[in-house]
Amino acid sequence: MAPLFILVISFLVLRAVGLLGVRRLSSRKAAGLLAVVIMFLFTGATHFTLMRHDYAAMLPGFVPMKVSIIHLTGALQITGAVGLLVPRTRRLAGISLALLLVAMFPGNVYAAINDVPFRGEPPTPLWLRTPIQLFFIGMVLWTSTNRHSQQVEQPQAKEPIVEHEEPSRQGAQS
């Protein structure tokens, strides 16, 4: 549940900052993009803490090298978050993160069905975890794959219209 709280609270804070006049955060999409980045940086980093063992326990017994897989998914989350910040790689990073969320979901299913605790707490029930996962996927895709997502960070300013003066005819011969 912590990633959901981080995403929502980050979004609300960033949106408030945008409403206070920070142009880079003046749209919901821009605030959402940075909130998604913050969430993935946080969750990716936790894959390198002692929580890696809790994550590894969420994988079925037949999966080899569980901790290595947890490190890999953490690195992919961090890399994807950085990729979201770069307009040129944003779309690819967003699609990749959405696919990663889909690929990791069976671990949540396994944990829920087998009552695998996480940080000493019971697993999030599937009836709650499924819409949360869909929300994460939706946020990632909404903020990264729209054709206008390349412009999220830098809203285009209108160029001033410059009127051209007619050349002066003074001194010109008729």
WOPEJO-V551618 format. One record per backbone hydrogen bond with DSSP energy under -1.0 kcal/mol. CO is the residue of the C=O (numbers start at 1). NH is the residue of the N-H. E is the energy in kcal/mol with one decimal. If there is no record, write none. Layout:
co,nh,e
CO,NH,E
CO,NH,E
This chain:
co,nh,e
1,5,-2.2
2,6,-2.9
3,7,-2.5
4,8,-2.7
5,9,-2.8
6,10,-2.3
7,11,-2.3
8,12,-2.5
9,13,-2.6
10,14,-3.0
11,15,-2.7
12,16,-2.2
13,17,-2.3
14,18,-2.1
15,19,-2.3
16,20,-1.3
17,22,-1.7
18,21,-1.4
21,23,-1.0
22,25,-1.7
23,26,-1.9
27,31,-2.1
28,32,-2.7
29,33,-2.5
30,34,-1.9
31,35,-2.1
32,36,-2.5
33,37,-2.2
34,38,-2.5
35,39,-2.5
36,40,-2.6
37,41,-2.5
38,42,-2.3
39,43,-3.0
40,44,-2.6
41,45,-2.0
42,46,-1.8
44,47,-1.0
45,48,-1.9
46,49,-1.3
49,52,-2.0
50,53,-1.5
51,55,-2.4
52,56,-2.4
53,57,-1.7
55,58,-1.3
56,59,-1.6
60,63,-1.8
65,69,-2.1
66,70,-2.2
67,71,-2.5
68,72,-2.4
69,73,-2.7
70,74,-2.2
71,75,-2.5
72,76,-2.5
73,77,-2.1
74,78,-2.2
75,79,-2.8
76,80,-2.6
77,81,-2.3
78,82,-2.2
79,83,-2.5
80,84,-1.7
86,89,-1.3
86,90,-1.4
89,93,-2.8
90,94,-2.7
91,95,-2.5
92,96,-2.5
93,97,-2.6
94,98,-2.4
95,99,-2.3
96,100,-2.2
97,101,-2.4
98,102,-2.0
99,103,-2.6
100,104,-2.2
101,105,-1.1
104,107,-1.3
105,109,-2.0
106,110,-2.9
107,111,-2.3
108,112,-2.3
109,113,-2.8
110,114,-2.3
111,116,-2.4
118,121,-1.6
121,118,-3.0
125,128,-1.4
125,129,-3.1
126,130,-2.4
128,132,-1.5
129,133,-2.7
130,134,-2.3
131,135,-2.2
132,136,-2.4
133,137,-2.5
134,138,-2.7
135,139,-2.7
136,140,-2.5
137,141,-2.5
138,142,-2.8
139,143,-2.2
140,144,-1.1
141,145,-2.3
146,149,-2.5
148,151,-1.9
149,152,-1.3
169,172,-2.0
